[in-house]
Amino acid sequence: MNLRAYSAEKDFSIIKDWITDEKTHALWCANKTSFPIQKESFDRMLADLSERFGDNPFVAVDEKGEPMGFFCYSLNNETKEGMLKFVMVDPERRGKGLGKEMIRAAADYAFDETGATAVQLMVFSVNERARHCYESVGFKERRTETGAFSYHDEVWDRCNMVLRNTKPRGLQMIIETERLFLREMNMNDYDALYAVLADREIMQHYPYVFDEERVKGWIERNMNRYRENGFGLWAVCLKETGEMIGDCGLTLQNIDGEMLPEIGYHIRKDCQRKGYAKEAASAVLKWAFENTEYPAFYSYCKYTNEPSYKTAEAIGMHFDKEYPDEANKITHVSVIHRAGH
């Protein structure tokens, strides 16, 4: 899916048929334009939005360039909040996640291209399908205006929903997944990382639990790795809040006497069993295949650390070997080769 500017000449004849009944039309635009949608009325509405709020209309298109969705977007330069309006999707393509994908792409455009700190939209409370779509992207209810609109004998409440920009500022974001983003860590992450590496339960398979100095040293080593190698362990952060919940990345480790590229991961205890380690490690593996030339990637841990090597297996690795060593007694190694991947 790609976004492009709406073209009245190319797109109106397609999108005008997406809304086929009066109630859906009211839910979509609160009757700001005529039903059925007529070009003159639609053009007039877009011109008014542009003049009053600076709105620009967009369409989401498929790989053939065919429109799949439509929305308007504007940025309030004083509050730095963007606003989405008149969101609609081709009804024949509903149920395939396209609405969610388009809203996420629109939000990314707002954050990355216009510098928005948040994106808001309005939706009638009775429009449950649309609300669920927005919630799935991360929008949260901010306030509700009761009795905002009358439709025949019905009175609808209107809900204002907002999505905050939690992407890092001033820090390089390396990887983005459905629920997470991975960025370079720094000393400001000390408290968040201490909550992981100083947890006895999490570190039960390691030679020691980290203290303050070891956590600081961990951060320093990874900052050095970014400069020297172009990679390291990155901060794993929740997209929804920006909160750091652990680390995951690529480092060079001494595995049975060889310096090999290893994918490691540590997730805070209350965030485990939610698939975050697999999601982050899988994305790191993809990044590693695309951005390095190593013939294989490894993951290693103490032989008793079953959750760790099960995560490695979940991203496509398989058992390579076990070998004795002083720190782990026996170290379990998993591997995935570039050939055949």
HELIX and SHEET records of a PDB file:
HELIX    1   1 ALA A    8  ILE A   15  1                                   8    
HELIX    2   2 GLU A   22  CYS A   29  1                                   8    
HELIX    3   3 LYS A   39  PHE A   53  1                                  15    
HELIX    4   4 PRO A   91  ARG A   93  5                                   3    
HELIX    5   5 LEU A   98  THR A  114  1                                  17    
HELIX    6   6 GLU A  128  VAL A  137  1                                  10    
HELIX    7   7 MET A  187  ASP A  189  5                                   3    
HELIX    8   8 TYR A  190  LEU A  197  1                                   8    
HELIX    9   9 GLU A  212  ASN A  229  1                                  18    
HELIX   10  10 LYS A  269  CYS A  271  5                                   3    
HELIX   11  11 TYR A  276  ASN A  291  1                                  16    
HELIX   12  12 GLU A  306  ALA A  314  1                                   9    
SHEET    1   A 7 ASN A   2  ALA A   5  0                                        
SHEET    2   A 7 ASN A  56  VAL A  61 -1                                        
SHEET    3   A 7 PRO A  67  ASN A  76 -1                                        
SHEET    4   A 7 GLU A  81  VAL A  89 -1                                        
SHEET    5   A 7 ALA A 118  PHE A 124  1                                        
SHEET    6   A 7 GLU A 154  ARG A 164 -1                                        
SHEET    7   A 7 LYS A 140  TYR A 151 -1                                        
SHEET    1   B 5 MET A 173  GLU A 176  0                                        
SHEET    2   B 5 LEU A 180  ARG A 183 -1                                        
SHEET    3   B 5 LEU A 233  LEU A 238 -1                                        
SHEET    4   B 5 MET A 244  ILE A 255 -1                                        
SHEET    5   B 5 GLU A 258  ILE A 267 -1                                        
SHEET    1   C 3 ALA A 296  LYS A 302  0                                        
SHEET    2   C 3 LYS A 329  HIS A 337 -1                                        
SHEET    3   C 3 HIS A 318  ASP A 325 -1                                        
END                                                                             
